[in-house]
Amino acid sequence: MPSYDYPFNERIRTLLRLEDLFTKVLHNIEYEHEFIHHNVLLSLFQILDIIERAELKMDLLQELDRQKMVMNNLRGNPSIEEQVLNDLVTDIENAARPLRNTPGKLGQTLRDNEWLMSIKQRSVIPGGVCEFDLPSYHYWLGLSSERRKHDLSIWMSPLMPLYDAIRIILHILRGSGATSNMTAVNGAYQQMLGGAKPAQMLRVEISDDTPCFPEVSANKYAINIRFNSLDNAQRPRPCDADIDFSLTLCNL
């Protein structure tokens, strides 16, 4: 089922953006064509831009430590399977350890690579990485796919502890809420929110054969979901039919 995540705050928004970029990098790095590896580098540069603006390392470590404490407090609960709990605590420890042992600022070794930074600076210029602008980069793209994969793996290596921490935190977040089956009457749904602990993320899932997508407007007080479709010119059009979907409010 297609799923759509909608973050309620900047912290979760940053984690989702990084998860999306890491997923694209790790998928495309396995291909061999030089143009795909060029796109890998562009996504890598976007990751560096995001973590340059955010103090993620300490925030992620604090969240992992907090989740470990929460999980340990659940021990002995008859409604919690002990092996599942043990596996989750182990995953948290395995994600926290390399991140804690990463020296200095996240991604600093890549920022110290003058060759990579020269490409990054030119990449923000439309058409700025042509062969006459960066002949050394053009030469690298012409090397064997094995060489390019090797280099890309080395450059990604210092960022992998970050990805592992983000992956386990978002896994816990997505599994934290109860899922309810809802219907958007005439393609629209609204729900008021309350409670002492506001949601941090909303998840919407629809069936594969539903020819529309949700657009979400939400804050700590209310949720508004409007389902739209695309016409032949890719312009959004409201769906006027009743749409069945599942809704999950997630919170760490």
Protein Blocks (a to p, Z undefined) as FASTA:
>chain_A
ZZddddfbfklmmmmmmmmmmmmmmmmmmpmbfklmmmmmmmmmmmmmmmmmpcfklmmm
mmmmmmmmmmmmmgoiakbcfklmmmmmmmmmmmmmmmmmpgcjehklmmmmmklmmmmm
mmmpghilcfklmmmlmmmmmmcfklmmmmmmmmmmmmmmmmmmmmmmmmmmmmmpccdd
dddeehiacdddedjbdcfbdcddddfklccdddddddfkbccdddddddfkopacddfb
dcddddddddZZ
